[in-house]
Amino acid sequence: MRRILLGLLAMVCCLTLAAPALAEVAFLPMISLRDLETMPLELTLSAEVTAYAPFGEDRLPQLTNLMKHLALHITWQPLIDETQSTVAVLVDGEEALSLGLQETAQGGMAQFSVLPNTTYAGADPLSLLLGMSPEPLSIFGIDGSESAWLEEGYELLNAIGEGLASYRTGESKIKTEIKNMGTARLKQDYTIPKSETEGLSALLAGLCPEGRLKELISGLVFSGKQTLRVYRDADDAPLRIEWTGNCGVDEDHLRDVTFTWRLRRDDTAYRDEVTLTSPALRGSDNNRLTWNCAIAPNKSGQMVLSGNLSYTRTENKQKTILTGEYKLTSEDEGSGTRVTGSATISQQLPGADKATGYTFEPNLLFTGDSNIPAMEGTLTVSSLLGKTTLDQAIITLDMRRTGYTSWQMRQETVNLSLLDAASQEAARDQVTSAISSAFIRRLALLPREDLDYLFMDLPEETVQAIISAAQSD
């Protein structure tokens, strides 16, 4: 389940790194990612495991024989004050068990098909009952929301001319080529003196839209002189910005920040090239980021989304390196758009000889429009150690818009937050036992030759007893 979600997340990560541009340059003309976040969707997934490092030649075929019977059906619908979702496990196309979840800012409720009369409520019922982490799913800290930084930063950049007008120290007409971005016709320089940096975080945050960037800037402390240079084209669009100065989360953790952003926004191409260095003023800690992203047509007229990421963090003289690279191509196919390509991301931790990572290879057909989108195809997910493939799975998926449903309460509501530790443990045992029993009994009805993976360590008489019990239900 986690591997499947990681694969889907990686696909979303690659697309949302350039989310504001997708419609503008027609990489996915029929789909707005913002719309997908606000509409009810259903997704059906199945997986074929083609490599798994711990398994030998006999064990992997056993897993394949079992997996061909299994699928997940997931629904998700965002509402004004809550989100509702379901996850159903399908065996040969029929539901074997399911989970329903309602989430709000105050907490959540969970329902299980195997316990049809009970609703479980609390601050985090899934974490308590099934041990599922409440932390958002991510790959090495990348969770698909990174495009918000660029989108919010672009809005801030457009507001800086007026917001920092009193700090403008120079403006000159020029003719300078910014590689891949365009010709700059105007150069503007801004200087915020040391005596006026105390209110800079509030000033910049006030120019930001609501979001992660505004939250970050609001918490920064600026120290000493700050300088900003902006290059603009003939239409006053920014092509390159350069910021230098000292800032940090407080006076004891200041960094010497150098930030450069080269960018292009038009109807034929969309590019971002970001470089950030921030060595600590005290000690050896340092962060270094390079992030490039572009959407542009290739020689065949296909739209190509490509990019790379390199992030090195040095903390207490320990170095962590994160790298990524992706190249996705979209081309018309019938009334839809097919996306193919690959994305790789890896991380090398301090003291590790090799990096660990993932590679994702989509072959997906997007159809419909912004009101009724659909997606189907495959996503191949591989886990890596260095350059060696450890595990690999081919995920088949089908995503479509669905209708809204309403949450129905059941006869009994158990508020887990009000239970003592022993009662919570009893509720957890009841749920996990009911799920395990129902799932095993349904799997036991499959052809015997497809059950070797499940029962390989059990005596045959035990296996036959389980199968007989399932058939008698």
Steps between C-alpha positions, in 0.01 A plus 500: 500500500774748592698418185197563281436834668865596469483441126190710461649770719815516290291549188311781669830649624638523147183656366445743784855631482365688199132509588438868414623440146326179403200664339700794360733286292260211443702222667171364635241726336197304620587498871554768761676363807325759712167361379608146589558614857141619530293230331389149604719231345517122489812299431543127436848350539661163453866404504732237358823458695778421253796517740536479876851467642421274801324240281655216303386349172218302661360761737444780246272293270296405807448869579409568137236226504339655807527864391318440170180456700536822703419866437423816694209732436548846652256789510574853617275802529595840645225701662501847656595398854594135459640232273338160452676197356464124468745220429356164394701181447368310198550128446422395144311825456276463805537692825654294779522778757503878510587800712315833505660812641370849575763762592461853633732749665377380840540126443349213308266202484569154361269218397586142405285268291591210729343685796186638331331644809783714640653840425835577665564867578798685642789730425666239277307170493709332230825558685357353818317204345732400213828671585484712184717810531323836488804651329440603137637259242825616340809378320810614688300802619357587156121486520381661176432843648831647382341685207331728754837659579547609138141604449491706820849633429389620158213693657743652750736593218223680313418699815857594589526787249238700685552354847873579509484815287638714781815282509573518127851638458539471125322428173655481153406396151710211373513233232622184669424146389391273788571150366182299423287774655502799266649844455507730802424865421489638854719454808374607842709511820363512854688545827350457846741659748596333826301755697172397332520120489308452824164536324604330175345161575161661569528713185586206272242271663238768439577480127461119493178308436383270776709184503826336598725778372316765703528280809874451444580867442291608799728298726832629364736749660699719258834646610721752327465648152283311250533544122267404217551524124220431251536463123181556296408462134331758277160402644626551857496125567781384734771283345757483778520603865796504738469539878788515746502561875506340842185343645388207713240374742660711778812705570690192618440306177572750224595389150686683222233458233557531125189429295476508120185423300493504120152458354284513190122513471333506157272291278783298343728415791518508878834485678639535850863480606553554873829509688523553877801491728475570872814430705466571871674811630614291797619143460517278192131438429399570142217446254544501123207460258482489122157442347424520128162442338378563145207431273576555132433332164758265349590482132204270435256746651439289811490680833779394736502556875857461628699597801761412759559558866813503713486578869790462742447561871797511735408491867742435786756409232270221374397524135169385346465511121168494315492479120223464248445505127190465285398521136140449396358532149138565408355441155151493355335160475147499364302744711744474791864551595749224579779565750814286498849536641680448827582664831772405746563628851766382745644589837838424653514529878811578706728197523318305227708348221216519248187701444152350523235610257206438272439510127152556358401434139147608403307397192172679561218617277312812616157559348185700566510867597541714811146412612513124437867394495619141466836324508598141430817306434801366686768631733816296552660559840853383584695536823876543470816458701763691311433396141370154594126430476378329816124492447268576211125507451278586203190683622191506282263782583176660391392838642171676426272763641217358706193636676472634852381271779384576853649371825262275692537450873451152647317361801795540735769768519816424696699812592852363530627818666278433800618141555772397740809319368359151563175578318691650207709185479184287501349710219820464301504122545135476397556697179823329391365152578181564303695633201748211501231237533282641224792543260650155557161332465441674168847417368454137603231469233752560222640206299733294717797545265483877551520476879855371537633846588247535780525151647850380413613467865185324623438125515265385224240380749487852648461649153213264420332585828512872417366438149220278632402760760489771229288284270252427778429870569 
